[in-house]
Amino acid sequence: MQEDEIHFGVFTHPILPQDLSNFDFLKYYKDHLNLVREAEKLGYEHFFFAEHHFSRLGGNPSEGVLLSAACQHTVKIRIGSLAYVIPVRNPLHLAEELALLDNLCEGRLDVGLTGGISELELKELGLDPKIAKVMSREATSALLGFMKITAEGKRFTFKGDYYKFEDVERLIPYVQKPHPPIWIPTRTIPTTIWAAQNGLNLVTGIDRDEILKERIDAYRNNYSGIGNPRLAIEKYIFTSNNEEKVNKLLPSMLKELKGAFLDLQERKNIKSYEIGEVRKGEGFVPPEFYKYDDVNFMTTTARVLVGKPKEVATKVKKSLEITKANTFLIHIDWITISYEDNVENLELFANEIIPEIKRR
């Protein structure tokens, strides 16, 4: 696998604030679509939205709806999911939706797939997390198989434990051939290796750079294709030329971020829950979301990179050098700062940090 230039994109959940009593949802969604437009103007290559359900992480419970809206507001930037929660969908219905979206986006669609990180969210949707994990693997196999087979002009047949399809023909074409790029977000080595063996793009984050490096190394060691798949890391970024402003705003930003990640657990009054309980056998280590309001923890472990543009550029360079990633996603789940501050954050990164990184 050849080395290539560093690519840059934006990633957001988007999260909801703790107090929803007088929250302006109309402005909230307009602001997010405007952020996509701003990212496009600034030259970012990708804009990704996460999907969550019935929690404050769930400002986007429907990837297809938000991706479609984002596509209609832009003309160049690639629009993507990080990621579709597979067990809540019929895989062939999703394959049809992706064909429709790829046409609406005029070939700018990126597709992230996940089994869902939160068992509590799956339970809210009426699913048993243990069964959902198995369903997710089968559904992903069916989806990828359908996309591959039908791209060859053939009909698709599949017989699994949960899904059975007989002689299905796809009618709506994908604009991108053979289909839109697939991205796999993961924090485990087994899933990383599976993504490498199938030539799928990788996204990893949340942990220290040394751990991210282990995953990216595992990908490189198990990839035997001829292309250059994207190996992405995602990190929270907040930059400003006003150091006092950063120091003043960051604690409340991180407090709200922690609250969003622990929201469903706290509202359900669940004391002993750890995310990823059904995946511990795969090497999944529960994320330390309970520390996300600790400024020292978040900054010293490089989970969030903050400071003036030159400082942040140095930190991003270090992360890229350690991990050997070829794609960097700026994570911007900042609900407590103004829309203007969010735009400034993207502007400074695009205009001052990216050029500095490209001069490495």
Sine and cosine of phi, psi and omega as CSV:
sin_phi,cos_phi,sin_psi,cos_psi,sin_omega,cos_omega
0.00,0.00,0.86,-0.51,-0.04,-1.00
-0.98,0.22,0.51,-0.86,0.11,-0.99
-0.98,0.22,0.54,-0.84,0.05,-1.00
-0.65,-0.76,-0.04,-1.00,-0.03,-1.00
-0.91,0.41,0.31,-0.95,0.04,-1.00
-0.99,0.15,0.75,-0.66,0.04,-1.00
-0.97,-0.25,0.46,-0.89,-0.06,-1.00
-0.76,-0.65,0.64,-0.77,0.05,-1.00
-0.53,-0.85,0.03,-1.00,-0.02,-1.00
-0.87,-0.50,0.58,-0.81,-0.01,-1.00
-0.69,-0.73,0.73,-0.68,0.08,-1.00
-0.57,-0.82,0.41,-0.91,-0.03,-1.00
-0.96,0.27,-0.75,0.66,-0.31,0.95
-0.99,0.12,0.45,-0.89,-0.07,-1.00
-0.99,-0.11,0.31,-0.95,0.04,-1.00
-0.95,-0.30,0.51,-0.86,-0.01,-1.00
-0.96,0.28,0.26,-0.97,0.00,-1.00
-0.91,0.41,-0.67,0.75,-0.03,-1.00
-1.00,-0.09,0.94,-0.33,-0.02,-1.00
-0.97,-0.25,0.08,1.00,-0.13,-0.99
-0.88,0.48,-0.65,0.76,0.01,-1.00
-0.84,-0.54,0.47,0.88,-0.09,-1.00
-0.96,0.28,0.71,-0.70,-0.02,-1.00
-1.00,-0.03,1.00,-0.01,-0.03,-1.00
-0.91,0.42,-0.57,0.82,0.00,-1.00
-0.88,0.48,-0.73,0.68,0.03,-1.00
-0.91,0.42,-0.62,0.78,-0.01,-1.00
-0.83,0.55,-0.76,0.65,-0.02,-1.00
-0.96,0.28,-0.58,0.81,0.08,-1.00
-0.89,0.46,-0.66,0.75,0.01,-1.00
-0.89,0.45,-0.64,0.77,0.00,-1.00
-0.92,0.40,-0.65,0.76,0.05,-1.00
-0.92,0.40,-0.59,0.81,0.06,-1.00
-0.92,0.39,-0.55,0.83,0.06,-1.00
-0.90,0.44,-0.60,0.80,0.05,-1.00
-0.89,0.45,-0.69,0.73,0.03,-1.00
-0.88,0.47,-0.67,0.74,0.03,-1.00
-0.89,0.45,-0.67,0.74,0.02,-1.00
-0.87,0.49,-0.63,0.78,0.04,-1.00
-0.90,0.44,-0.72,0.69,0.01,-1.00
-0.86,0.51,-0.56,0.83,-0.06,-1.00
-0.99,0.13,-0.08,1.00,0.09,-1.00
1.00,-0.05,0.15,0.99,0.08,-1.00
-0.89,0.45,0.56,-0.83,-0.06,-1.00
-1.00,0.07,-0.52,0.85,-0.09,-1.00
-0.74,-0.67,0.47,-0.88,0.24,-0.97
-0.68,-0.73,0.89,-0.46,-0.05,-1.00
-0.93,-0.37,0.62,-0.79,0.12,-0.99
-0.90,-0.43,0.70,-0.71,0.15,-0.99
-0.99,0.13,0.25,-0.97,0.07,-1.00
-0.81,-0.59,0.78,-0.63,0.11,-0.99
-0.62,-0.78,0.23,-0.97,-0.12,-0.99
-0.71,-0.70,0.74,-0.68,0.15,-0.99
0.83,0.56,0.55,0.83,0.13,-0.99
-0.58,-0.81,0.15,-0.99,0.01,-1.00
-0.94,0.34,-0.14,0.99,0.18,-0.98
-0.98,0.21,-0.21,0.98,-0.21,-0.98
-0.99,-0.11,0.68,0.73,0.13,-0.99
-0.91,0.42,-0.32,0.95,0.09,-1.00
-0.83,-0.55,1.00,0.00,0.04,-1.00
-1.00,0.03,-0.05,1.00,-0.06,-1.00
-0.64,-0.77,0.99,-0.13,-0.05,-1.00
-0.83,0.56,-0.73,0.68,-0.10,-1.00
-0.85,0.53,-0.64,0.77,-0.03,-1.00
-0.92,0.39,-0.76,0.65,-0.06,-1.00
-0.94,0.33,-0.63,0.78,0.03,-1.00
-0.89,0.45,-0.64,0.77,0.02,-1.00
-0.88,0.47,-0.71,0.71,0.02,-1.00
-0.89,0.45,-0.68,0.73,0.00,-1.00
-0.89,0.45,-0.62,0.78,0.03,-1.00
-0.89,0.46,-0.63,0.78,-0.04,-1.00
-0.96,0.30,-0.27,0.96,0.00,-1.00
-0.99,-0.16,0.02,1.00,-0.08,-1.00
-0.67,-0.75,0.18,-0.98,-0.01,-1.00
-0.74,-0.67,-0.27,0.96,-0.12,-0.99
-0.78,-0.63,-0.72,0.70,-0.09,-1.00
-0.88,0.47,0.60,-0.80,0.05,-1.00
-0.98,0.21,0.67,-0.74,-0.06,-1.00
-0.92,-0.40,0.76,-0.65,-0.10,-1.00
-0.58,-0.81,0.29,-0.96,0.07,-1.00
-0.98,-0.21,0.68,-0.73,0.17,-0.99
-0.65,-0.76,0.95,0.32,0.18,0.98
-0.39,-0.92,0.24,-0.97,0.15,-0.99
-0.88,0.48,0.78,-0.63,0.06,-1.00
-0.99,0.12,0.97,-0.23,-0.20,-0.98
-0.89,0.46,-0.70,0.71,-0.12,-0.99
-0.92,0.40,-0.18,0.98,0.02,-1.00
-1.00,-0.07,0.14,0.99,-0.06,-1.00
-0.74,-0.67,0.48,-0.88,0.22,-0.98
-0.97,0.24,0.81,-0.59,-0.13,-0.99
-0.88,0.47,-0.55,0.83,0.01,-1.00
-0.98,0.19,-0.51,0.86,0.14,-0.99
-0.89,0.46,-0.67,0.75,0.04,-1.00
-0.90,0.44,-0.64,0.77,0.02,-1.00
-0.87,0.50,-0.63,0.78,0.07,-1.00
-0.92,0.40,-0.68,0.73,0.01,-1.00
-0.87,0.50,-0.66,0.75,-0.01,-1.00
-0.91,0.41,-0.58,0.81,0.06,-1.00
-0.91,0.42,-0.67,0.74,0.04,-1.00
-0.89,0.46,-0.74,0.68,-0.01,-1.00
-0.89,0.46,-0.63,0.78,-0.01,-1.00
-0.90,0.44,-0.53,0.85,0.09,-1.00
-0.96,0.29,-0.69,0.72,0.02,-1.00
-0.89,0.45,-0.55,0.83,0.01,-1.00
-1.00,0.07,-0.04,1.00,-0.02,-1.00
0.82,0.57,0.70,0.71,0.07,-1.00
0.99,0.16,0.41,0.91,0.00,-1.00
-0.94,-0.35,0.29,0.96,-0.11,-0.99
-1.00,0.04,0.71,-0.70,0.20,-0.98
-0.90,-0.44,0.61,-0.79,-0.14,-0.99
-0.83,-0.56,0.94,-0.33,0.12,-0.99
-1.00,-0.09,0.61,-0.79,-0.03,-1.00
-0.79,-0.61,0.69,-0.72,0.01,-1.00
-0.53,-0.85,0.43,-0.90,0.11,-0.99
-0.99,0.14,-0.15,0.99,-0.01,-1.00
0.99,-0.15,0.84,-0.54,-0.06,-1.00
-0.98,0.18,-0.43,0.90,-0.12,-0.99
-0.96,-0.28,0.92,-0.39,0.07,-1.00
-0.90,0.43,-0.53,0.85,-0.01,-1.00
-0.90,0.43,-0.62,0.78,0.03,-1.00
-0.92,0.40,-0.64,0.77,0.04,-1.00
-0.89,0.46,-0.63,0.78,0.03,-1.00
-0.91,0.42,-0.60,0.80,0.05,-1.00
-0.87,0.48,-0.47,0.88,0.02,-1.00
-1.00,-0.02,0.15,0.99,0.08,-1.00
0.99,0.11,0.31,0.95,-0.04,-1.00
-0.96,-0.29,0.58,-0.81,0.16,-0.99
-0.99,0.14,0.89,-0.47,-0.08,-1.00
-0.82,0.57,-0.59,0.81,0.00,-1.00
-0.92,0.40,-0.67,0.74,0.04,-1.00
-0.94,0.33,-0.62,0.79,-0.01,-1.00
-0.87,0.49,-0.59,0.81,0.01,-1.00
-0.89,0.46,-0.69,0.72,0.02,-1.00
-0.93,0.36,-0.68,0.74,0.04,-1.00
-0.86,0.51,-0.63,0.78,-0.03,-1.00
-0.88,0.47,-0.68,0.73,0.01,-1.00
-0.90,0.43,-0.68,0.73,0.00,-1.00
-0.93,0.37,-0.67,0.74,0.00,-1.00
-0.90,0.44,-0.63,0.77,0.03,-1.00
-0.90,0.43,-0.67,0.75,0.06,-1.00
-0.88,0.48,-0.67,0.74,0.01,-1.00
-0.92,0.40,-0.70,0.72,-0.02,-1.00
-0.88,0.47,-0.78,0.62,-0.02,-1.00
-0.90,0.43,-0.61,0.79,0.05,-1.00
-0.90,0.44,-0.67,0.74,0.02,-1.00
-0.89,0.45,-0.71,0.71,-0.02,-1.00
-0.89,0.46,-0.64,0.77,-0.02,-1.00
-0.95,0.32,-0.76,0.65,-0.08,-1.00
-0.91,0.41,-0.71,0.71,-0.05,-1.00
-0.95,0.32,-0.39,0.92,0.10,-1.00
-0.92,0.40,-0.38,0.92,0.04,-1.00
-1.00,0.00,0.11,0.99,0.01,-1.00
0.98,0.18,0.27,0.96,-0.02,-1.00
-0.97,-0.22,0.27,-0.96,0.10,-1.00
-1.00,0.00,0.36,-0.93,-0.16,-0.99
-0.91,-0.42,0.76,-0.65,0.10,-0.99
-0.79,-0.61,0.69,-0.73,-0.05,-1.00
-0.53,-0.85,0.72,-0.69,0.03,-1.00
-0.76,-0.65,0.97,-0.25,0.03,-1.00
-0.86,-0.51,-0.17,-0.98,0.01,-1.00
-0.98,0.21,-0.48,0.88,-0.07,-1.00
-0.91,-0.42,-0.41,0.91,-0.06,-1.00
-0.76,-0.65,0.70,-0.71,0.05,-1.00
-0.69,-0.72,0.81,-0.59,0.00,-1.00
-0.74,-0.67,0.64,-0.77,-0.09,-1.00
-0.79,-0.61,0.91,-0.41,0.19,-0.98
0.82,0.57,0.77,0.64,-0.07,-1.00
-1.00,-0.03,0.73,-0.68,0.01,-1.00
-0.94,-0.34,0.75,-0.66,0.06,-1.00
-1.00,0.05,0.76,-0.65,-0.05,-1.00
-0.98,-0.20,-0.59,0.81,-0.01,-1.00
-1.00,0.07,0.84,-0.54,-0.04,-1.00
-0.98,0.21,0.43,-0.90,0.21,-0.98
-0.99,0.11,0.66,-0.75,0.08,-1.00
-0.94,0.35,-0.69,0.73,0.04,-1.00
-0.99,0.11,0.64,-0.77,-0.08,-1.00
-0.93,-0.36,0.70,-0.71,0.00,1.00
-0.98,0.22,-0.28,0.96,0.03,-1.00
-0.22,-0.98,0.16,-0.99,0.02,-1.00
-0.86,0.52,0.51,-0.86,0.04,-1.00
-0.85,0.52,0.63,-0.78,0.01,-1.00
-0.97,-0.26,0.72,-0.69,0.01,-1.00
-0.87,-0.49,0.69,-0.72,0.01,-1.00
-0.88,-0.47,0.94,-0.33,0.10,-0.99
-0.99,0.13,0.75,-0.66,-0.04,-1.00
-0.40,-0.91,0.38,-0.93,0.11,-0.99
-0.82,-0.57,0.26,0.97,-0.01,-1.00
-0.83,-0.56,0.49,-0.87,0.02,-1.00
-0.93,0.36,-0.69,0.72,0.00,-1.00
-0.84,0.54,-0.68,0.73,0.02,-1.00
-0.93,0.36,-0.58,0.81,0.07,-1.00
-0.86,0.50,-0.72,0.70,0.00,-1.00
-0.90,0.43,-0.66,0.75,0.04,-1.00
-0.87,0.49,-0.68,0.73,0.02,-1.00
-0.88,0.47,-0.67,0.74,0.01,-1.00
-0.89,0.45,-0.71,0.70,-0.03,-1.00
-0.90,0.43,-0.40,0.92,0.02,-1.00
-0.98,-0.21,0.07,1.00,0.07,-1.00
0.92,0.39,0.51,0.86,-0.04,-1.00
-0.99,-0.12,0.47,-0.88,0.03,-1.00
-0.93,0.36,0.49,-0.87,-0.07,-1.00
-0.89,-0.46,0.64,-0.76,0.17,-0.98
-0.77,-0.64,0.77,-0.64,0.04,-1.00
-0.62,-0.78,0.40,-0.92,-0.06,-1.00
-0.09,-1.00,-0.39,-0.92,0.05,-1.00
0.96,0.28,-0.60,0.80,-0.12,-0.99
-0.99,-0.17,0.03,-1.00,0.04,-1.00
-0.90,0.43,0.41,-0.91,-0.06,-1.00
-0.85,0.52,-0.58,0.81,-0.01,-1.00
-0.89,0.45,-0.56,0.83,0.04,-1.00
-0.97,0.25,-0.62,0.78,0.07,-1.00
-0.88,0.48,-0.62,0.78,0.03,-1.00
-0.87,0.50,-0.65,0.76,0.00,-1.00
-0.86,0.51,-0.64,0.77,0.00,-1.00
-0.94,0.35,-0.70,0.72,-0.02,-1.00
-0.92,0.39,-0.61,0.79,0.09,-1.00
-0.88,0.47,-0.67,0.74,0.01,-1.00
-0.88,0.47,-0.62,0.78,0.04,-1.00
-0.89,0.45,-0.79,0.62,-0.04,-1.00
-0.86,0.51,-0.60,0.80,-0.04,-1.00
-0.96,0.29,-0.28,0.96,-0.06,-1.00
-0.89,-0.45,0.10,0.99,0.01,-1.00
-0.99,-0.12,0.78,-0.62,-0.02,-1.00
-0.82,-0.58,0.24,0.97,-0.02,-1.00
-0.98,0.20,-0.06,-1.00,-0.05,-1.00
-0.95,-0.32,-0.10,0.99,-0.03,-1.00
-1.00,-0.04,-0.23,-0.97,0.04,-1.00
-0.81,-0.59,0.98,0.19,0.00,-1.00
-0.89,0.46,0.45,-0.90,0.03,-1.00
-0.98,0.21,0.76,-0.66,0.07,-1.00
-0.88,-0.47,0.99,-0.14,-0.20,-0.98
-0.96,-0.27,0.60,-0.80,0.24,-0.97
-0.90,-0.43,0.53,-0.85,0.04,-1.00
-0.85,-0.53,0.69,-0.73,-0.02,-1.00
-0.59,-0.80,0.56,-0.83,0.09,-1.00
-0.93,0.36,0.70,-0.72,-0.03,-1.00
-0.77,-0.63,0.72,-0.69,0.21,-0.98
-0.58,-0.82,0.92,-0.40,-0.05,-1.00
-0.78,-0.62,0.54,-0.84,0.03,-1.00
-0.35,-0.94,0.48,-0.88,0.10,-1.00
-0.98,0.22,-0.13,0.99,0.02,-1.00
-0.98,-0.22,0.99,-0.13,-0.05,-1.00
-0.88,0.47,-0.60,0.80,0.03,-1.00
-0.88,0.48,-0.63,0.78,0.03,-1.00
-0.89,0.45,-0.69,0.72,0.03,-1.00
-0.87,0.49,-0.75,0.66,-0.04,-1.00
-0.90,0.43,-0.53,0.85,-0.01,-1.00
-0.97,0.25,-0.66,0.75,-0.12,-0.99
-1.00,0.08,-0.50,0.87,-0.15,-0.99
-0.85,0.53,-0.70,0.71,-0.02,-1.00
-0.84,0.54,-0.70,0.71,-0.01,-1.00
-0.94,0.34,-0.53,0.85,0.05,-1.00
-0.89,0.45,-0.71,0.70,-0.03,-1.00
-0.96,0.29,-0.57,0.83,0.05,-1.00
-0.87,0.49,-0.69,0.72,0.01,-1.00
-0.93,0.37,-0.58,0.82,0.03,-1.00
-0.90,0.43,-0.73,0.68,0.05,-1.00
-0.86,0.51,-0.70,0.71,-0.01,-1.00
-0.87,0.50,-0.60,0.80,0.01,-1.00
-0.92,0.40,-0.67,0.74,-0.03,-1.00
-0.93,0.36,-0.52,0.85,-0.03,-1.00
-0.98,-0.18,0.10,1.00,-0.14,-0.99
-0.83,0.55,-0.81,0.58,-0.10,-1.00
-0.91,0.41,-0.64,0.77,0.04,-1.00
-0.86,0.50,-0.68,0.73,-0.03,-1.00
-0.96,0.29,-0.65,0.76,0.01,-1.00
-0.92,0.40,-0.48,0.88,0.05,-1.00
-1.00,0.05,-0.07,1.00,0.01,-1.00
0.84,0.55,0.72,0.69,0.02,-1.00
-0.99,-0.17,0.86,-0.51,-0.15,-0.99
-1.00,-0.01,-0.61,0.80,-0.20,-0.98
-0.95,-0.31,0.24,0.97,-0.08,-1.00
-0.98,0.21,0.65,-0.76,0.16,-0.99
-0.80,-0.60,0.78,-0.63,0.03,-1.00
-0.85,0.52,0.69,-0.73,0.06,-1.00
1.00,0.01,0.32,0.95,-0.05,-1.00
-0.85,0.53,-0.58,0.82,-0.06,-1.00
-0.99,0.11,-0.04,1.00,-0.04,-1.00
-0.88,-0.47,0.22,0.98,-0.04,-1.00
-0.89,0.46,-0.49,0.87,0.03,-1.00
-0.92,0.38,-0.28,0.96,0.00,-1.00
-1.00,-0.09,0.15,0.99,-0.03,-1.00
1.00,0.05,0.25,0.97,0.01,-1.00
-0.97,0.23,0.85,-0.53,0.05,-1.00
-0.97,-0.23,0.82,-0.57,-0.02,-1.00
-0.82,0.58,0.75,-0.66,0.04,-1.00
-0.88,0.47,0.50,-0.86,-0.04,-1.00
-1.00,-0.01,0.83,0.55,-0.05,-1.00
-0.89,0.46,-0.45,0.89,-0.01,-1.00
-0.92,0.39,-0.20,0.98,0.05,-1.00
-0.98,-0.19,0.06,1.00,-0.15,-0.99
-0.93,0.37,-0.22,0.97,0.07,-1.00
-1.00,-0.08,0.06,1.00,0.01,-1.00
-1.00,0.00,0.97,-0.23,-0.08,-1.00
-0.85,0.53,-0.69,0.72,-0.02,-1.00
-0.89,0.46,-0.71,0.70,0.01,-1.00
-0.88,0.48,-0.73,0.68,-0.08,-1.00
-0.92,0.39,-0.59,0.81,-0.05,-1.00
-0.99,0.12,-0.65,0.76,-0.04,-1.00
-0.96,0.29,-0.39,0.92,0.05,-1.00
-1.00,-0.10,0.11,0.99,0.05,-1.00
0.86,0.52,0.49,0.87,0.14,-0.99
-0.98,0.22,-0.50,0.87,0.12,-0.99
-0.78,-0.63,0.72,-0.69,0.00,-1.00
-0.94,-0.35,0.90,-0.44,-0.09,-1.00
-0.74,-0.67,0.33,-0.95,0.06,-1.00
0.73,-0.68,-0.19,-0.98,0.09,-1.00
-0.94,0.35,0.39,-0.92,-0.08,-1.00
-0.77,0.64,-0.69,0.72,-0.01,-1.00
-0.90,0.45,-0.63,0.78,0.04,-1.00
-0.90,0.44,-0.72,0.69,-0.03,-1.00
-0.91,0.41,-0.62,0.79,0.04,-1.00
-0.86,0.52,-0.68,0.73,0.03,-1.00
-0.89,0.46,-0.65,0.76,-0.01,-1.00
-0.93,0.37,-0.65,0.76,0.03,-1.00
-0.90,0.43,-0.69,0.72,0.04,-1.00
-0.83,0.55,-0.70,0.71,-0.01,-1.00
-0.88,0.47,-0.70,0.71,0.01,-1.00
-0.88,0.47,-0.67,0.75,0.01,-1.00
-0.92,0.38,-0.61,0.79,0.03,-1.00
-0.92,0.40,-0.63,0.78,0.00,-1.00
-0.94,0.33,-0.75,0.66,-0.14,-0.99
-0.99,0.12,-0.42,0.91,-0.11,-0.99
0.89,0.45,0.48,0.88,0.09,-1.00
-0.94,0.33,0.44,-0.90,0.06,-1.00
-0.93,-0.37,0.09,1.00,0.03,-1.00
-0.61,-0.79,0.69,-0.72,0.00,-1.00
-0.84,-0.55,0.83,-0.55,0.02,-1.00
-0.95,-0.30,0.83,-0.55,0.03,-1.00
-0.99,0.12,0.90,-0.44,-0.06,-1.00
-1.00,-0.02,0.83,-0.56,-0.13,-0.99
-0.76,-0.65,0.87,0.50,0.06,-1.00
-1.00,0.08,0.87,0.49,-0.11,-0.99
-0.95,-0.33,1.00,0.03,-0.06,-1.00
-1.00,0.09,-0.32,0.95,-0.08,-1.00
-1.00,0.01,-0.18,0.98,0.04,-1.00
-0.98,-0.20,0.27,-0.96,-0.08,-1.00
-0.95,0.31,0.30,-0.95,0.09,-1.00
-0.85,0.53,-0.66,0.75,-0.02,-1.00
-0.89,0.46,-0.63,0.78,0.04,-1.00
-0.93,0.37,-0.59,0.81,0.07,-1.00
-0.90,0.44,-0.66,0.75,0.03,-1.00
-0.91,0.42,-0.69,0.72,0.02,-1.00
-0.87,0.50,-0.63,0.78,0.04,-1.00
-0.85,0.53,-0.73,0.69,0.03,-1.00
-0.92,0.40,-0.64,0.77,-0.02,-1.00
-0.89,0.45,-0.75,0.66,-0.03,-1.00
-0.90,0.44,-0.63,0.78,0.02,-1.00
-0.91,0.41,-0.70,0.72,-0.04,-1.00
-0.94,0.34,-0.66,0.75,-0.15,-0.99
-1.00,0.03,-0.42,0.91,-0.06,-1.00
-0.87,-0.49,-0.60,0.80,-0.10,-1.00
-1.00,0.10,-0.74,0.67,-0.02,-1.00
-0.86,0.50,-0.72,0.69,0.05,-1.00
-0.86,0.51,-0.60,0.80,0.03,-1.00
-0.91,0.41,-0.64,0.77,0.01,-1.00
-0.92,0.38,-0.64,0.77,-0.03,-1.00
-0.94,0.33,-0.27,0.96,0.06,-1.00
-1.00,0.08,0.03,1.00,-0.08,-1.00
-0.87,0.49,0.00,0.00,0.00,0.00
